[in-house]
């Protein structure tokens, strides 16, 4: 997501702002087994892809709030505490 956000930072030259990036990348990032299995076409497929792109655009516009400063691939401290049985973990 951070890479796509860096790409969006160059939208003045590329015209690939967050909405365009979301439209292009959403079907790959949020694959839909419904579309693949049932062979959706037409309006149903369009609506499914539209929902996917809205979700990806939301994520891109809130990358820092969602992922914080953690480097790519690193677990967040909160997740580590939950997995290790720290504060807030449930049995």
N, C-alpha and C positions, 0 to 999 in steps of 0.2 A: 504494500500500500504506500509505503514511503517513496518507493521508486516512482510509482504513478503520480504521486504528489509532486515529486521533483520534475516530472515531465510536464505537469500542469503549470508549473512555475514559468515555463517557456511558451505559454499559450499565445502570447502576443506575436510570436514568430510562427508557431505551428498550428494555431487555432484548435489545439487539443486541450481545452480546458476540462475541468472535472466532469462536466456532463458528457462531453464527447468521449472522454476516456472511459467513463462508466458504461456508456452504450456499447463501446467496442469490447471492453474486457469482461463485462458482467456475465455473458453466457459461458465464459471459460472459468471464471472465479466461482460462480454459483451455478454449477451445472444442475439441470433439472432432469431427473430420471423420468418424470411424467412426459416431458416433451420427447425424450429419446424413445421411451417404451411404447407410447401410444401413437407416436408419429403426428403429434399436434401440427396443425398447419393453419394458416390464415389468422383469424382474430384471436383464437386461443393461444397460439404461439406468441403472437405479438404482445398480448397482455402478460404472459409469463415473463418474457424478456423485459418488458417495461418495469415490472416489479423488481426483477433482478437489478436493473440499471439504477432504479431509485435507491435500493439498498447500498449498492456500491458507491453511488454518489454521496450518500449520507456518510458512509465510512470515510471516504476521501476528504470530506469537509470537516471531519472530526477526528482525524488521525491522532493528534496529540492527546485529546481527551480520552480516546479509547486505548491507545497503546503507550502513552507517556513517553518518557525518555529512554526506555529500554532499547538496547541495540537489537537489530533484527535477529531473530532466532533465540533471544534470551528470554528466560521466564521472568515474569514480573515478580517482585517481592511478595505481593499478596498471594499470587497463585502458589508460590513456593511454600508459604506458610500454611495454606490450606492443604496442600498435598502432604506436608510434613506433620500434620496434626497440630499446627500452631493455633493461635487465637482465631476463632471463627470456624474452625474445622468441625465437621460433624462425623459421628461414628457410623 
